[in-house]
Amino acid sequence: MPSKMMQFVRLDQQTPDKRSAQERCGDFDEIYSVFNPDRAGEQASRCTQCGIPFCQIHCPLGNNIPDWLAMAAAGRLREAYELASATNAMPEICGRICPQDRLCEGSCVLEQSGHHTVTIGAVERFVTDTAWAQGWVKPLQSGPARGQSIGIIGAGPAGLVAAEELRLRGFDVDVYDRYDRAGGLLVYGIPGFKLEKDVVRRRVQRLQDGGIVFHLGVDVGGTLSFSTLRERHDAILIATGVYRARNLSTPGSGLRGVVPALDYLIASSHAGFGDAAVDQGLDARDRHVVVIGGGDTAMDCVRTAVRQGARSVKCLYRRDRDNMPGSLREVSNAEEEGVEFVWLSAPEAFLDEGTPGHVSGVRAVPMYLGIPDASGRQTPRPVGDSHFVLPAGLVIEALGFDPEDVPTLFAEPALHVTEHGTLAVDPQTAMTSVEGVFAAGDIVRGASLVVWAIRDGREVAASIADYLEKRSDAGAVAGLGEGVRV
C-alpha cells in the first residue's frame, strides 16, 4: 500500500468494480463492489493534499477528507475511520448515497484540472466497512445520566443522529416513528441497489444497544397525541422529514395506475423485506412504465421498475440532461440498465384509451429552454401545438416532496410554519415557536440530502443539550434561593 501522496501523476482514477447491467438488474443488491486494500490505498494516494481543501469546504459536514485519505493511503485504516467518524455519524451511508459528484468529488482540484477526481466516496465506504468488519466501531456509551429525557419524532437520519449525540451527553432518548422500521427514507425511500438495508440496520442496532428506545408504528397526532409526548419529555425534537408528494394537475391524473413515487418505493421496500408481495397497483412487472421527474427519486423509481420486470421504462423530463437535478452518475447507471430518457418533454395529459379508468398512456409535449428565471435556470417552454404519446400502464410521479401540515397533524396550532409549509425555527437554536420543541432536517430545510440531515441532527442536539442544561442550572439556583430564604 503506497504511503506517498500526490500519486495522480502516475495513477489513473479507478472506481470500484461494477456488476454488469444484466446481472444487477436481476436483484436489488448494491451494484458496486468494495475496494480491496491495495486499490483503496492507491486511489487515496492520488489526493493532492491541497492547502485549501475544496473537497472539505464543499462537504456539508466539513469532513477532514485530505487527512483521512492520507491515513488510508498509509494503511492506517483504523485512524482513518476514527477521523472520518469524528464529523460524520454515518460515513458508510454517505459513502454510498451522497452525490459526491455534486459535493466533495465535484470540487476536487484534480477534477477541475482534468486529472479526474479522487474517488472519495468509495474510499470512505471501504474504510468504514472495514471498521465494522474489524470491530472498530465502538458501542454507543452514554455519558453520566442527566435525569432528563428527549422525545424525537422521526427515525430518519436527522432524528437518529440527534438521538446518538444526545445519548452521548447522558440524556434519556426515545424515538417515535410511524413506520415499522427505523431509518426513514434510508430504509423505505432509497432502494437496496444503492443502500443495502443491513447497512442501516446495524447503525440502528448500535443505537438501541446504547440505550436509545425506539417506539415504532406510532402515529404522533393519531395513536399518540403531541400533548402527551410533551408531558412525557423535557424537550421534543420534530424530525419528521417531508413526505407529501407533489402531484400534477394534469387531465387524467386521477386515473388508476398514476401513483406517487414514495408510495411506489415503499411498496417495493416492503416486498424486499418479505412483508408482502408488491401491491399490483404498484408493481411494474410486464408494464410500460413512465416516470415523470429528473431528480434522484426519479432515478430510484426507473431503476426499481427495471428490476421488477417492466416491459419498458422511460423517464420523462422537461429539461435536458445538463440541467437535470439528479446525479449524472445515476443517469448513466439507469441508461446502462435499459432506461430510456425522453428529454425536453412534459406531460400534457394521462390517457385511458381502451382501459377506462386506468392509465394507458401519457400525452406529452416537446419543450425548449427559454430565458433564465430568477434562480438562473432556463425556463422550459412548450414547442408550438405538437405532442406525442407514450404507452404506459404505470405512471410514477417523482416531482419532489412538500411538508405535511404538522400543526394540524399534531393538533398544535402554536407551531408556526414558513411560507413553504416547513416549520419555522430560531436560526440560532432550532427551537420552534413552542417552548422546548425543536425541529431539524427536511421538515425545516425542505427536501434535501441525507448529509444535510446528518449535519442538522448534530447541530440541533447541541442546541437541545444547551437548553436543558440552562433549565437545570436555573432550577438549581431557584432551589438554592428557596433554601436560603428558609
PyMOL commands that set and color helices and strands:
alter all, ss='L'
color gray80, all
select helices_A, chain A and resi 7-9+21-24+37-44+54-57+65-73+77-87+91-97+100-102+105-107+109-113+120-134+157-168+185-188+197-209+226-232+261-273+280-282+296-307+321-323+328-336+406-409+442-445+450-485
alter helices_A, ss='H'
color red, helices_A
select strands_A, chain A and resi 149-153+172-177+213-216+235-238+244-245+258-260+288-292+312-316+340-342+345-351+361-372+378-382+388-391+394-397+401-402+437-439
alter strands_A, ss='S'
color yellow, strands_A
deselect
rebuild
show_as cartoon
